[in-house]
């Protein structure tokens, strides 16, 4: 059996950073192919179900046929499945851990059923930080544009990963010191029932328009529940999103052969993907995390789910940002809340800006977000 306690991982080096800086602004050529080239009925539904979203506008053609779209459309966050880059597929600094940590999205048009998606991407910037999680860290920011088969710009996004030194995070990181000292959490049925009540009461606005005139600054959005976190839930997301490095047999070997720093030996001595921090407790602890944890794009998608439930079929999500503040390990429960910050009219569009915050069962901050929703106007 591999003695992982004595294993040491690659470090962030000045030479590595110098090489990485040379990539800024250079369009990225062919990398790993996307999980989804096309927004098929099944691909859209699988992504929606992967985040726990059963909105019939994305999932039920018979319902969607009666809307202004005439067919199912893709939920805004579906585009994560069409680009490995926006989802956290980073280059440079081989062997240094990458954690997807946030995004800034702008949508221009809806993604319709059977649209064929193409992208262009480049490294936009790198920013150095000092963190409680792992000491020195590098924020690696990418920009991605998304087009349909007519060449229309559907959306654009900046997304970023933090590159961190696994050894430092595990041995010297202070962010999760108290969390790791806690006894494993066990919920009572009463606690679960209280949380599940939010699922029972979750409302999808749907065909009832939410008019701009009826929205009040300062009003709260309904609380959305996500969790309790389980590895099963993380895998359900990967089924719809595709993951970054999840490959089987020959294809796993080909990926690791092309990128030697990618495969990290498991307890059997077999090189395996770093993505297993999301389902393998032992490896998650090795990189300094408090346990197997959720995916970053998954959590961003939960925030946009919160907004699309509220806005209804007639609304359009124009912008959304997300900034992850801590891991959601197995056992966590997440409560997403939102507040209308302001209403305004811009270029003839009636817009509502919303602030979002999500905290776990211990009231620890998990993620911050904002959204700008275009709503129909009675005028």
N, C-alpha and C positions, 0 to 999 in steps of 0.2 A: 504494500500500500504506500502511496506517495505521502511523504511527510511534508504537508503543506505549511506547517508552522515554520519551517526553515526556508521557505521559498522567498526569493526576492524578485521584484518586478522592475522593468525599465523605468528610468527617471526622465523628467523634463530637462533637456540640455539646451545650452545656448546655440549649439550647432543645429539642433533640431528645430529650434525656433527660427533661426536664420533661414533655413531651408523652407520652412512653412511660410514665412513672410513673402518669399518669392512667388507664391501662388496667389497672392491677393490680386483680385481683379481679372484673373485669367479664367476664361470659360472652361468648364470641366467637360471633358470628352466622355466617352462611353465608360460607365462604371457598372456596378451590379444592376441588372435590369429591374424595373419596378415590379411590385407585386401585381399591380393592375395596370394594364394599358388602356382598358376600356371601362366605362361606367355602365356595365351591364346590370340588369335587374338583380342578379344574384350577387355580384360584387358589391353593389350598393347595400343590399340587405345584410350581407355578411358583416360589412363594416359597421352598420348601424347596430346590429345585434351584438357585435363585439364590445360596444360601449354601453349596452343596455338600453338602447333607444328603439322603441317600437312605433315611432311616428308613422302613420299610414301614408304620409306624403312620400316617404322613401321606401316603404315596405309593402304597400298594398296597391297594385295597379288599378283595381276596380275603384278604389277610393280616389286615387290621384287623377284618374280619367275625368272626374267631375270638377277638378280644379282648373284654374286658368292655364296650367301647364299642360294639361291633357294626358299626362303620363307621370310616372314616378320621376323624381329628380334626385340628385345626390345631396345628402347632407353636406354642409360646408366642409367639415373635417375629413370627408372622404378623400380629399386630395392628398392627405398623408400617404395613402396607399399607392399613389401614382409617382412618388419620388422617394428614393432612398436618401437623397441629400437632405431634404427638408425634415426627414425623420431621424437624422443623426448619423448618417454614414460619413464619417470624417476621414480626412487624409492627413498624412504627416504624423510625427511623434509616435513611431511604431511601438506598440506594447504599452502605451500610456492609456489609462482608463478614460473612457468618454461617457459623460452623463448628459442626456438631453435635458435642457433646463429652461427653455422658453421659446416663444415665437411672437411675431408681430405680423398678422395676416391682413390683407386687403382683398376683398372679392369684388369683381366687376360684373360678372354674369353668372347665372346658374349653370351647373353641370347637368345636362339632360341625359336621359337614358340612351345608352349606346354611343355617347360622345367618346372620341378617341383622344386621349390626353398626351401631349408632348410637353417637354420642359427644357429650360435652359437654366444653368446655375453657375455660380462662381463664389469663391471665398471672398467675403466682403471686408472682414477685419479680424484681428486677433487682439485681445485685451488681457493683460496680466492682472491677477487679483491675489490677495491674501485671504484665506478662508479658515474658518474654525473646523471645517470638515477635513481638509487635507493640506493646510498650509498654502503653499504656492499652487496656483491654479491658472489655467489659460482658458479664456473664453474664446471660442472659435465660432465666428458668425458667418453664415452662408446666406446668399440671396437666391431665390428660385422663382422663375416665372412659369406659369401654367397656361397652355394654349389648347384649344379644341381643334378639330380636323379642318375647320375653316380658317385657322390662324388667328382667331379671336383671343385676346388676352382674357382669360377667365379669372385669374387671381395672381397675386404675388405675395411673397412672404420672406421675411428674415427669420431664421431660426438659429439657435446656438446650442452648443454643447460646452460643458466645462471639462477640460482635460485635467485629471488629477493623478497624483502618485499614490498607488495602492498601498505601498508600505507605510507611507506617512499617515494616510487616512486610518489605517488599521491600528497602528502603534501609537500615534501621537495626536490624532484628531480628537477634538473635545466636544464636537457638536452633539454626538449621541452617547456621551459617557453615561448620563443618567438613564437614558432609554435602555442601554445594554445591561444596566444593573437591575432593572426591574424584573420581577417574576413574570413568566409567560402569562399573557392575558387570557382569561376565560370568562365568557359572557354568560349571564343568567338568561333564561328564557324571557324573563320580564324585560331585561335590557334590549334583547333582540326584538321583541314585539314592539317596544317603543320606537325603535329605529324603523322597523318595517312598516309602521303606520304611515311614514312618509312615502313609501312606495305605493301603498294602497290609495293614498290621497293625491298622487302625482297627476297633474292635469296637463294635457296637450291642448293648446289653444285651438289648433286645427282650423276648421272652416269659418269659425266666428271671427270676423276681423277685429283687430285691436287698433282703434283709430288713434292717431297722434293727439287729437284734441282731448281724448279721455285719459291720457297719461299725466300724472302729476309729479313734478320734481320732488324727490325725497321719498317716494313710495317704494315699498319693498317688493321684490320678486319672491315667489314661494321658495322655501328651502328645498333644495334637491339633495337626496341621499345617494351616495355611492359606497358600496361595500356591504357587509364587512369584506375586507380584502382577503382573497384566497388565491393560491396558485392557479386554481381552476379558472378564476376570473381573468388572471393575467394571460393565460393560454387562450381563453376565448377571444381576447383582444387580438392576440397574435394571429389567430385564424383569419380575422377580417383584414388586418393590416399587413400581415406578411412577415413582420420582423425584419431585422437587418442581416443577420448571419445564420438564420435557421436553415440548415441544409441537411440532406440525408445521404449517407453512403458515399458514392463516387462524387457527387456534387459538393459534399462537405470537404472531401479530400482535395478536390480541385481548388476550392476557395482558399483552404489553408496552405496548399502548395504554392499558390500565387502570392499569398500574403503570410509569410512564415511567422510573423509576430502575432497573428490572429489567434491561432489555436493554443489554448492554455490547458495543460494536462489536468485531468480530473483525478479522482481518487483511484482509478484503475490505471493511471498513466497514459490515458488516451487524450490526445489533443481535442479540445472541445471549445465551442464559441464563448466569447466573453458575455454574450447576451444571457447566459444561464444564471446571471445574478437575479433574474426575475423568477426563477423557479427552483434554484438550488441554494438552500440556506447557507450551507458551508462556504460556498464561493462568495456569496454576498457579504458574509462577515469578513472574508479575506480582503475585500476591497474597501472595508471600512464602513459599509452600510449596516443599519441595525437589523437587517434580515432581508429575505427575498422580498422585492418591492415592485410596485406598479411601473408601467412604462410612461415616460414623459409625454409623448404625443397622445397617449390614452387620456391622461389627465387634462391636457389642453382640450381634447375632444369633449370631455365631460362639461367643461365650461361653456363651449359653444352649444352643447345639448341643452343646458340650462336656458340659454338665450332663445334657441329656436322653439322650445316648448312654450315660452312666454309670448313670442311675437306672432305666432300663427302663420297660416299658409300665405297670407297676403303680405307678410313682412319679408324683408330681405336683410340678411346680416352683411353689413358693409365692411366692418373692421372688427378685429378681436386681438387682444394681446394676452399673454400669459407669462408669468414669472414664477417658477417653482422655487419653493423655499425650504423644503425638506422632503425626505423619502416617505412614502406610504408603505410600510412593510405589512406583511401578512398579519391579519388581525385588526388593522386599523379600520375605522369607520370614518367616512368623510361627509361633512355637511357643507353644501355650497349655498351661499347667500348672495343676494345682489340688491343694489339700490339705484334708483334712477337719479343720476347726478344732474343732468340738464336736458332740456329740449331746445332744439334750434332748427332753423331752416337754412339750407345751403344749396345753392344751384338748383333751387326749386324742389329739393328733396326735404321731406319732413323727417328729421332724425332725432333719435333718443340715445344719449350716452349713459351707459350703465357701468357701475363699479361692482366687481365681484371679489369675494374673499371666501376661501374654503379652509375650515379648521377640522382637526380630527376629534376623536372622542375625549381627548385630554385638553381640548381647547388650544392645541399647538397649531401654529400657522403652517398650512401646507402649500397653498398657491394663491397668488393674486392675479386678477384679470380685469380687463375692461372690454366693453363691446359697444359698437355703434350700430344701431338697428334703424333701418328705414321702414316707416309705417305708412299705411294709407291715410289720406286726409279727407275729411268730410267736405272740404272746400274744393 
